[in-house]
């Protein structure tokens, strides 16, 4: 892959406007990440190259795929990825990478049927894809076909000349702890001299039943921005953690609302020309219930706007804000999005702030009977700067209502 990277770079020396060479660079860095190079050393390179490719040729479907993946991995931005993938699908309906990456959001949400359908479509289009083969091999293990899984994992281990965490998990599931521990020790030894995904080590500890150690390694994976970290929402390797209260909390931190009753489907910010305002912004928010949701529950949307001060700090805004449902009647048994509009207005008549405040971003959170379901932010780091409780106390005299 390094040789391919060099060839693409040489092509760009001759012609910097060669869009496909930029896409090639985005692809190489994407596949170097998490295996040969630390994620934060590779995905930003992939993103930058994809952006250049799209700037030169907006109809490059593959470049949209790598840009979408960079948004998901670097910013935990699943809606942003979906926008790129939908555009890629529109441009190239027969692309195997597009179908595979499109399978991930449904899997994150817990829609296994739709996700697996898209994985199988991708496998038909590219049966030799290593990523698709990885998912297929894990499927053999989950079906109890250990012999087939071991054969495939062993083959991959020999070809890559690197210990297979999947093989270790398989051995642990079979009760062959000694064999599994040997592979774990090899991976920990390798990690001293090269990058080894913390997520793969966490999976082995889950198979051993060591939850505390597994969560410690997942925290390291989040710090690293492991490219497949959000896959833990549906990977069977992490099924034993799903009953732990820390697991859904961790998923929300990395942008996944797996198994939630409500999901945020849209956060579109538009600036309005207003002669009476320094800044006038409108935020359109979409919230979608999962099928078979019932009325008679309290649905709450918490929308917060933030300002950036002249010393580059983020603070809750002092501008005028307002909220109004666009969807007049909200029937939560209807699994279509419901829409809310939020406004941010800083009038020209408002005295200048000594802090030099300017619009900085927003956070949207949706709760169902007080339980946090989903959250979106622009910029994503606001979720870390201003964390919210996973459960809200009900407001005084609150009554269940489908119109909340």
Protein Blocks (a to p, Z undefined) as FASTA:
>chain_A
ZZmmmmmmmmmmmmmmlmklmmmmmmmmmmmgoklpcfklmmmmmmmmmmmmmmmommlm
klmmmmmmmmmmmnopaklmmmmmmmmmmmmmmbmklmmmmmmmmmmnopamlmmmmmmm
mmmmmmmbmklmmmmmmmmmmnopamlmmmmmmmmmmmnopacfklmmmmmmnopamlmm
mmmmmmmmmmmmmccdfklmmmmmmmnopaklmmmmmmmmmmnopaklmmmmmmmklmmm
mmpmklmmmmmmnopaghiabdcfbdcddddddfkbfbdcdddddddddehiaehiacdd
ddddddddfkopacddfbdcddddfblbacfkbccdcdddddddddfklccdfklpacfb
dcddddeehiafbdcdddfklmmmmccdfbdcddehiacdfkZZ
